[in-house]
Amino acid sequence: MLGVVGLQGCVHHRSFESLTQAATDSHGDVTSQFVLVHLCGVRGSIPSPGLEFAGVGGNTSCVAIAHDGENPSLVLDAGTGLRNLSRLLDGEAFHGTIVLGHLHWDHVIGLPFFSAGDRPDADVQVLLPEQGIDPVDVLSRLMAPPLFPITVADLRGNWQVDSYTEGVSTIEGFQVLARDIPHTAGRTMGLRVSDGHSAIAYLSDHSPHDLGPGADGLGVLHEAAVELVSGVDVLIHDAQYTSHELLTRRSWGHTAAQYCVTLAEHCGVKRVVLFHHDPWRTDEQVVAMRDALALTTAVQVDAAIEGTVIQLSPGTVAHQ
């Protein structure tokens, strides 16, 4: 199973077994008709303000997932897009789990600005890839004076911070598979989320070329990626670079968009969502990248757009 390491000194620490049991009890058998996937932040590296980026959106990585008829309870990454989840909750407190795929700034900087979580009636569990030290100490490197005015312990509500390792377990009524994937300078997880009827794969930051060039020079179709992606309804994947840009940015930790399509084809995925857009890529350029890739494949190719809701149900995928 997915191993969560509860280190001493965590804020309001509970054992992972009790947390996952509580999640299972709250949902019982997973029978929801739909799963809603909200794209709250789709940009990579740093937010991109400005009119030329407004159509796609400038907030960094955050995906919120909800069972049918419920508020989102499972969140993948906490970039600046996490603020949009507060708007989505429309005045209600957040009750759920935030799983951080890795700890670079663009994936965690939304945490202290998450108003739906920073309130007395909120209940927030944060899971981060195991680093070998207390996870609260890890987050305190981001949130502590003199670099930031408050600490994790200053957040209001009931916050638990734990670490997780590779494996699969139940989180907020979803089956979540985590696998280590290559990405520059820090442990990074790819995630697969399923309600038992439909599934998404989320590989927000991925540099498969670190493991070898593969058949086309863009990276190998390695075992962890294939396990995460095979047979999912939707693949949300790092598409920060063009193939030409990758030639001079191979050490920067991101993927050429063509790799997303190749991986989807190899794994039998019908739809891929290009994600983690380069902060300098304009709306027009994102659309051009999507359209060019769509001409090369039978896979449905979409560009992640902030505010999009993907509705998953057995046998169908709707786009709102």
C-alpha positions, 0 to 999 in steps of 0.5 A, a space after each residue: 500500500 501507499 506508505 505514509 510516514 508519520 514523523 514526530 513533531 507533525 501538526 496535529 499528527 494522526 496515524 495514516 491508518 486512522 486517516 485512511 480509515 476515516 476516509 473510507 468510512 465517510 464514503 463507504 463503498 465508492 459508488 459515485 456516478 461522476 468524478 469532477 476534476 477541477 483544473 484550478 491552476 495549470 501554469 508551470 514554474 512561476 505564475 504568469 500575469 498578463 492579458 496574453 496568458 489570461 485565456 489559459 490562466 496564469 496560476 500554478 499547479 493545482 487540481 481539485 477532485 470531487 465525488 459526485 454531488 460533493 465538494 472537492 476533497 482530494 487536491 493534487 498540488 498546492 500552487 497559486 491555483 489553490 486560491 481558486 479552490 477557495 472560490 469554488 467552495 464559495 464560503 465553505 471550509 475545506 475538509 480533505 487532503 492535499 497531496 503534493 507531488 513534489 516540493 518546488 515552490 510553484 507546487 506549494 506556495 498556495 498553502 498559506 494563501 488557502 483561505 478555505 483551509 486557513 479558518 477554524 472550521 477547516 480540516 486539512 491533511 497535507 501529504 508530501 513525498 517522504 524526505 527522511 525528516 519531519 515533514 513540518 520541518 520541510 514545509 517550514 523551509 517555505 513558511 517561516 520568518 524571515 522568508 514568510 511571516 507565519 509558520 505551518 503551526 499558525 494556520 487556523 483549523 485542524 491541519 495534519 502534515 504527513 509524508 508518503 512513499 510509493 504505493 497505493 491506498 485510499 484517500 478521501 474515498 479514492 484509490 491513489 497510486 503513487 510512483 517515483 518519477 524523474 524530475 530535477 532536484 527533489 523527489 517527485 511522485 506521479 499519481 493515479 487517482 480512481 474511484 473504482 470506475 474511472 481514473 486519471 493520471 497526473 504527472 505534472 513535472 516529469 523528465 523521462 529523458 533523464 532515464 534515457 533518450 527513448 526511441 524518439 529522443 524525448 525520453 523512455 516510456 519507463 515502467 513507473 510512467 506506464 503503470 501510472 498511465 495505462 488505461 486511464 480515462 484522462 492523462 494530465 501531463 507536463 507539457 512545458 516544452 516543444 521538442 525543439 526547446 527540450 534540446 537546450 533545456 534537458 536539465 530543467 526537469 520537464 517534458 516535450 509535449 510530444 512525449 505526452 502523446 506518445 505515452 498516451 498512445 503506448 498506454 491506450 489512453 484516449 485523452 491527454 491534457 497538456 499541463 504545466 504550461 511554460 510561464 512564457 507561453 502565450 494563449 496563442 502559442 498554447 493553442 498552436 501547440 495543442 492543434 499541431 499535436 492533435 494532427 499527429 494522433 488519434 488521441 484527443 489532445 486538449 490544453 489545460 485551461 484554468 477553470 475547466 471541469 472534467 467530468 468522468 463517468 464510467 465509459 464517458 468523459 465530458 468537458 465543461 
